[in-house]
Amino acid sequence: MMHRSLSRISLSRKTTAALACLLVTISGVVTGAAYAQEFECSVPGDKRYIRLELPGQVHLCEVTVTKSSDGSRRVTWYANHETMFCSAKIYELRGKYENQWGFSCTEWLDTGGIDKLSERHRAILDADLKARIQAGKQASPPYRISGVKAVASNPLNLAEGTLALQYFMLDEGESVARDTTHVIFDDGSEWTSIAELDALSEYIDPSSEQDAAVTSALVYDITEAGVLSVNTILEPTANPESVCQGNQSLLVSETDVSAHSPHRVLCKN
């Protein structure tokens, strides 16, 4: 696979702001570790969570089993070169739990989007992620990648497409993650860095209908032309007990980021 060197294009309009969470789902905010995939497997008296952690605590990716009873975590498989290895192994392990050991397994919502990427886009993610892990170790202060969210215009397709990789990073000594979103165009033979957006929430327009501040933003979809769909969580100033969710589309190019749709917000108690 050929690729061009990363051309980091910082388009942040303000100073980098930390996200209030690592992942945003349709129903709300999930804090803590970000899992690319997760299965809940149970038999009477025993429940376990099989997880694909990307990146892992030590390796590029790790397949782990965590017991619900005591929270103990065991790494069953790991890889340092290709994350597809971990994806294959998590399904293999789930099959053993169901077919050999009598567990019933339910797949949790794939909040990371990793499993929807084509093999080619997974290879691009692997190269980009490994470079960022190494950069984090050498930074001052050091930081680690705590989670990844990926969307592609052609998921599970080997055709050319546009890819958005949102990384969540924890600086040494900090407890709140910051984020950066790498937008990439892949023509099928080589890939090109289009833009890198620090603090995605900074690009979202303030809500015109609600007095609410954007606290987090997560990539949701991207088109071939680089229109990035972003889901948001907002905190109402007047009524902090309300829950506000929103969505806005941004047109991302090599030179600019502009609103492609209004920031639509819905709040409910």
SETIZA-801524 format. One record per residue (C-alpha): residue number from 1; residue in one letter; z, y, x. Coordinates in Angstrom, 3 decimals, always signed. Layout:
REM residues N
{site NUM, A, {Z, Y, X}};
...
REM end
This chain:
REM residues 269
{site 1, M, {+0.000, +0.000, +0.000}};
{site 2, M, {-0.977, +3.405, +1.339}};
{site 3, H, {+0.952, +6.545, +0.605}};
{site 4, R, {+1.174, +10.047, +1.875}};
{site 5, S, {+4.277, +11.514, +3.412}};
{site 6, L, {+6.587, +13.237, +0.974}};
{site 7, S, {+5.851, +16.937, +0.624}};
{site 8, R, {+9.133, +18.246, -0.719}};
{site 9, I, {+8.478, +21.174, -3.038}};
{site 10, S, {+11.650, +22.879, -4.172}};
{site 11, L, {+11.005, +24.615, -7.484}};
{site 12, S, {+14.594, +25.341, -8.492}};
{site 13, R, {+14.939, +28.746, -10.122}};
{site 14, K, {+18.701, +28.880, -9.566}};
{site 15, T, {+21.247, +27.257, -7.320}};
{site 16, T, {+21.636, +23.515, -7.810}};
{site 17, A, {+23.986, +22.693, -10.692}};
{site 18, A, {+25.771, +19.367, -10.983}};
{site 19, L, {+25.272, +17.194, -14.046}};
{site 20, A, {+28.291, +16.454, -16.181}};
{site 21, C, {+27.276, +12.794, -16.306}};
{site 22, L, {+25.066, +10.193, -14.656}};
{site 23, L, {+23.080, +8.913, -17.606}};
{site 24, V, {+22.231, +10.197, -21.074}};
{site 25, T, {+21.476, +7.772, -23.881}};
{site 26, I, {+20.379, +8.434, -27.431}};
{site 27, S, {+23.938, +8.147, -28.658}};
{site 28, G, {+25.674, +10.224, -26.039}};
{site 29, V, {+26.834, +10.403, -22.461}};
{site 30, V, {+27.638, +7.481, -20.209}};
{site 31, T, {+29.784, +8.166, -17.172}};
{site 32, G, {+30.478, +5.982, -14.167}};
{site 33, A, {+28.128, +3.622, -12.360}};
{site 34, A, {+24.494, +3.545, -13.445}};
{site 35, Y, {+23.051, +0.073, -13.993}};
{site 36, A, {+19.305, -0.542, -14.022}};
{site 37, Q, {+19.820, -3.611, -16.236}};
{site 38, E, {+22.785, -5.267, -17.879}};
{site 39, F, {+23.495, -8.414, -19.890}};
{site 40, E, {+26.722, -9.164, -21.750}};
{site 41, C, {+27.332, -12.916, -21.693}};
{site 42, S, {+30.174, -14.565, -23.572}};
{site 43, V, {+31.722, -17.829, -24.713}};
{site 44, P, {+34.992, -18.107, -26.634}};
{site 45, G, {+37.713, -16.716, -24.379}};
{site 46, D, {+35.379, -15.466, -21.641}};
{site 47, K, {+33.073, -12.461, -21.353}};
{site 48, R, {+31.056, -11.441, -18.310}};
{site 49, Y, {+28.595, -8.684, -17.456}};
{site 50, I, {+25.520, -9.498, -15.383}};
{site 51, R, {+24.155, -6.319, -13.843}};
{site 52, L, {+21.270, -5.172, -11.702}};
{site 53, E, {+22.723, -2.307, -9.696}};
{site 54, L, {+20.101, -0.038, -8.149}};
{site 55, P, {+21.023, +1.062, -5.639}};
{site 56, G, {+23.842, -1.363, -4.954}};
{site 57, Q, {+27.147, -0.457, -3.376}};
{site 58, V, {+26.001, -1.860, -0.024}};
{site 59, H, {+22.371, -2.950, -0.420}};
{site 60, L, {+19.169, -1.517, -1.892}};
{site 61, C, {+19.787, -3.577, -5.026}};
{site 62, E, {+22.504, -6.007, -6.060}};
{site 63, V, {+22.825, -8.522, -8.883}};
{site 64, T, {+26.497, -8.714, -9.811}};
{site 65, V, {+28.763, -10.547, -12.228}};
{site 66, T, {+31.865, -8.731, -13.505}};
{site 67, K, {+34.564, -10.528, -15.493}};
{site 68, S, {+35.816, -8.662, -18.542}};
{site 69, S, {+39.299, -10.164, -18.217}};
{site 70, D, {+40.240, -8.719, -14.828}};
{site 71, G, {+37.304, -6.507, -13.818}};
{site 72, S, {+36.557, -8.586, -10.722}};
{site 73, R, {+33.019, -8.027, -9.407}};
{site 74, R, {+30.975, -10.582, -7.458}};
{site 75, V, {+27.581, -10.008, -5.801}};
{site 76, T, {+25.385, -13.058, -6.443}};
{site 77, W, {+22.089, -11.753, -5.027}};
{site 78, Y, {+20.956, -8.696, -3.098}};
{site 79, A, {+17.901, -7.271, -1.331}};
{site 80, N, {+17.274, -4.518, +1.183}};
{site 81, H, {+13.469, -4.355, +1.067}};
{site 82, E, {+12.099, -5.002, -2.446}};
{site 83, T, {+13.970, -4.434, -5.699}};
{site 84, M, {+11.650, -6.784, -7.609}};
{site 85, F, {+13.641, -9.607, -5.998}};
{site 86, C, {+16.774, -8.468, -7.826}};
{site 87, S, {+14.864, -8.120, -11.112}};
{site 88, A, {+13.689, -11.718, -10.865}};
{site 89, K, {+17.164, -12.963, -9.963}};
{site 90, I, {+18.971, -11.247, -12.853}};
{site 91, Y, {+16.744, -13.053, -15.365}};
{site 92, E, {+17.206, -16.303, -13.459}};
{site 93, L, {+20.986, -15.864, -13.545}};
{site 94, R, {+20.993, -15.031, -17.251}};
{site 95, G, {+19.012, -18.223, -17.865}};
{site 96, K, {+21.651, -20.279, -16.054}};
{site 97, Y, {+24.456, -18.712, -18.067}};
{site 98, E, {+22.663, -19.520, -21.324}};
{site 99, N, {+21.034, -22.886, -20.575}};
{site 100, Q, {+23.483, -24.493, -18.150}};
{site 101, W, {+26.849, -22.931, -18.908}};
{site 102, G, {+26.609, -22.353, -22.657}};
{site 103, F, {+27.017, -18.572, -22.710}};
{site 104, S, {+25.352, -16.325, -25.272}};
{site 105, C, {+23.807, -13.284, -23.577}};
{site 106, T, {+22.769, -9.942, -25.056}};
{site 107, E, {+20.685, -7.420, -23.146}};
{site 108, W, {+22.082, -3.910, -23.182}};
{site 109, L, {+19.907, -0.834, -23.555}};
{site 110, D, {+17.774, -0.287, -20.443}};
{site 111, T, {+18.825, +3.276, -19.650}};
{site 112, G, {+17.284, +3.246, -16.176}};
{site 113, G, {+13.709, +2.380, -17.115}};
{site 114, I, {+13.308, +0.409, -13.894}};
{site 115, D, {+12.223, -2.814, -15.597}};
{site 116, K, {+9.350, -1.010, -17.339}};
{site 117, L, {+7.642, +0.023, -14.105}};
{site 118, S, {+4.593, -1.819, -12.789}};
{site 119, E, {+4.877, -3.692, -9.503}};
{site 120, R, {+2.983, -0.907, -7.759}};
{site 121, H, {+5.286, +1.789, -9.124}};
{site 122, R, {+8.308, -0.314, -8.202}};
{site 123, A, {+6.998, -0.364, -4.626}};
{site 124, I, {+6.707, +3.439, -4.702}};
{site 125, L, {+10.264, +3.677, -6.040}};
{site 126, D, {+11.522, +1.324, -3.324}};
{site 127, A, {+9.954, +3.410, -0.533}};
{site 128, D, {+11.238, +6.684, -1.974}};
{site 129, L, {+14.721, +5.334, -2.669}};
{site 130, K, {+15.136, +3.834, +0.811}};
{site 131, A, {+14.146, +7.149, +2.388}};
{site 132, R, {+16.718, +9.006, +0.261}};
{site 133, I, {+19.496, +6.538, +1.017}};
{site 134, Q, {+18.874, +7.032, +4.715}};
{site 135, A, {+18.715, +10.822, +4.312}};
{site 136, G, {+22.036, +10.761, +2.465}};
{site 137, K, {+23.732, +8.960, +5.331}};
{site 138, Q, {+22.488, +11.575, +7.811}};
{site 139, A, {+23.235, +14.632, +5.651}};
{site 140, S, {+26.182, +16.966, +6.171}};
{site 141, P, {+28.158, +16.333, +4.091}};
{site 142, P, {+26.863, +12.789, +3.475}};
{site 143, Y, {+25.884, +11.783, -0.039}};
{site 144, R, {+25.020, +8.550, -1.786}};
{site 145, I, {+22.545, +7.762, -4.541}};
{site 146, S, {+24.649, +6.771, -7.550}};
{site 147, G, {+21.843, +6.124, -10.041}};
{site 148, V, {+18.107, +6.256, -10.722}};
{site 149, K, {+16.123, +6.960, -13.912}};
{site 150, A, {+12.385, +6.230, -13.859}};
{site 151, V, {+9.535, +6.920, -16.278}};
{site 152, A, {+5.794, +6.407, -15.843}};
{site 153, S, {+2.708, +7.381, -17.827}};
{site 154, N, {+1.406, +3.814, -17.512}};
{site 155, P, {+4.417, +1.492, -17.692}};
{site 156, L, {+3.729, -2.177, -16.919}};
{site 157, N, {+0.150, -1.272, -15.998}};
{site 158, L, {-1.488, -1.311, -12.584}};
{site 159, A, {-3.763, +1.623, -13.426}};
{site 160, E, {-3.270, +5.057, -11.909}};
{site 161, G, {-0.527, +7.156, -13.403}};
{site 162, T, {+2.129, +9.818, -13.072}};
{site 163, L, {+5.665, +8.840, -12.190}};
{site 164, A, {+8.976, +10.699, -12.473}};
{site 165, L, {+11.993, +9.427, -10.545}};
{site 166, Q, {+15.292, +11.153, -11.299}};
{site 167, Y, {+17.989, +10.524, -8.701}};
{site 168, F, {+21.713, +11.153, -9.191}};
{site 169, M, {+23.652, +11.905, -6.007}};
{site 170, L, {+27.345, +12.122, -5.176}};
{site 171, D, {+28.319, +14.262, -2.205}};
{site 172, E, {+31.184, +13.000, -0.090}};
{site 173, G, {+34.472, +14.116, -1.626}};
{site 174, E, {+32.898, +15.059, -4.972}};
{site 175, S, {+33.339, +13.292, -8.311}};
{site 176, V, {+30.438, +14.830, -10.245}};
{site 177, A, {+26.826, +13.935, -9.557}};
{site 178, R, {+23.980, +16.341, -8.913}};
{site 179, D, {+20.370, +15.378, -9.593}};
{site 180, T, {+16.833, +15.805, -8.369}};
{site 181, T, {+13.601, +14.680, -10.039}};
{site 182, H, {+10.609, +13.611, -7.958}};
{site 183, V, {+7.248, +13.842, -9.768}};
{site 184, I, {+4.513, +11.699, -8.209}};
{site 185, F, {+0.824, +11.150, -8.971}};
{site 186, D, {-0.599, +7.747, -8.095}};
{site 187, D, {-4.386, +7.304, -8.097}};
{site 188, G, {-4.195, +3.547, -7.591}};
{site 189, S, {-4.757, +3.584, -3.841}};
{site 190, E, {-2.331, +6.247, -2.604}};
{site 191, W, {+0.346, +8.427, -4.093}};
{site 192, T, {+1.059, +12.123, -3.772}};
{site 193, S, {+4.258, +14.093, -4.250}};
{site 194, I, {+3.636, +16.775, -6.905}};
{site 195, A, {+7.057, +18.412, -7.157}};
{site 196, E, {+10.754, +17.922, -6.652}};
{site 197, L, {+13.001, +19.561, -9.242}};
{site 198, D, {+16.616, +20.100, -8.255}};
{site 199, A, {+19.058, +20.238, -11.203}};
{site 200, L, {+16.716, +19.394, -14.065}};
{site 201, S, {+18.996, +21.090, -16.605}};
{site 202, E, {+18.180, +24.437, -14.944}};
{site 203, Y, {+14.585, +24.187, -16.183}};
{site 204, I, {+15.545, +23.755, -19.838}};
{site 205, D, {+15.326, +26.828, -22.075}};
{site 206, P, {+18.599, +27.928, -23.700}};
{site 207, S, {+18.940, +26.819, -27.298}};
{site 208, S, {+17.773, +29.550, -29.673}};
{site 209, E, {+19.364, +27.954, -32.723}};
{site 210, Q, {+22.744, +26.973, -31.339}};
{site 211, D, {+25.229, +28.784, -29.138}};
{site 212, A, {+25.410, +25.858, -26.746}};
{site 213, A, {+25.065, +25.372, -22.993}};
{site 214, V, {+22.964, +22.555, -21.531}};
{site 215, T, {+25.336, +20.266, -19.624}};
{site 216, S, {+22.933, +17.477, -18.695}};
{site 217, A, {+19.259, +16.563, -18.793}};
{site 218, L, {+17.548, +13.202, -18.358}};
{site 219, V, {+13.871, +12.371, -18.001}};
{site 220, Y, {+12.589, +10.482, -21.049}};
{site 221, D, {+8.810, +10.258, -20.688}};
{site 222, I, {+5.869, +11.643, -18.709}};
{site 223, T, {+2.153, +11.917, -19.428}};
{site 224, E, {-0.829, +11.488, -17.134}};
{site 225, A, {-1.202, +15.285, -17.027}};
{site 226, G, {+2.384, +15.788, -15.849}};
{site 227, V, {+4.043, +16.766, -19.125}};
{site 228, L, {+7.663, +15.705, -18.624}};
{site 229, S, {+9.803, +15.000, -21.695}};
{site 230, V, {+13.510, +15.691, -21.144}};
{site 231, N, {+16.460, +14.698, -23.324}};
{site 232, T, {+19.432, +17.045, -23.192}};
{site 233, I, {+23.123, +17.122, -24.034}};
{site 234, L, {+24.640, +20.499, -24.923}};
{site 235, E, {+28.174, +21.788, -25.281}};
{site 236, P, {+28.633, +24.241, -28.184}};
{site 237, T, {+30.610, +27.317, -27.199}};
{site 238, A, {+32.083, +28.020, -30.630}};
{site 239, N, {+32.690, +24.425, -31.730}};
{site 240, P, {+33.443, +22.124, -28.782}};
{site 241, E, {+34.029, +19.183, -31.129}};
{site 242, S, {+30.365, +19.143, -32.142}};
{site 243, V, {+27.814, +16.910, -30.435}};
{site 244, C, {+24.481, +18.504, -29.613}};
{site 245, Q, {+21.371, +16.699, -28.439}};
{site 246, G, {+18.014, +18.184, -27.644}};
{site 247, N, {+14.563, +17.610, -26.216}};
{site 248, Q, {+12.028, +19.774, -24.415}};
{site 249, S, {+8.695, +19.080, -22.736}};
{site 250, L, {+7.925, +20.683, -19.373}};
{site 251, L, {+4.508, +20.942, -17.728}};
{site 252, V, {+4.959, +20.182, -14.029}};
{site 253, S, {+2.341, +21.137, -11.449}};
{site 254, E, {+2.311, +21.608, -7.684}};
{site 255, T, {+3.019, +25.318, -8.072}};
{site 256, D, {+4.962, +25.800, -11.296}};
{site 257, V, {+7.137, +24.335, -14.029}};
{site 258, S, {+6.580, +25.788, -17.492}};
{site 259, A, {+7.754, +25.035, -21.022}};
{site 260, H, {+5.278, +22.874, -22.914}};
{site 261, S, {+7.333, +22.825, -26.125}};
{site 262, P, {+10.375, +24.637, -27.514}};
{site 263, H, {+13.813, +23.259, -26.736}};
{site 264, R, {+14.670, +21.583, -30.039}};
{site 265, V, {+18.390, +20.983, -30.610}};
{site 266, L, {+20.333, +19.111, -33.257}};
{site 267, C, {+24.122, +19.437, -33.531}};
{site 268, K, {+26.525, +17.484, -35.716}};
{site 269, N, {+30.285, +17.169, -35.919}};
REM end
